[in-house]
Amino acid sequence: MDVAIQKLGSIETAFALASENAVSITDDLTTGSSLTLTDVQNLEVVSAYVLKSIVPATGLSDKDTVFGGINYMGIQLDLIVS
């Protein structure tokens, strides 16, 4: 979905993009993967992303991982619920 909005300007293009490239919209793409892009649906959105250097990221990369804190607490293990 990130690629659809960033490169094609519309979240609605996510399904066509996935179908065209034989992937699911829930698949994780690996570094170096290539996709065939369909026609841009909203050039204004694409231009805004380029001009403002916006790069959406639904998931975290390894460099964004923070070890510790509430994301790593297990209920009734580290995080006690009473």
Order of alpha helices (4+ residues) and beta strands (2+ residues): alpha-alpha
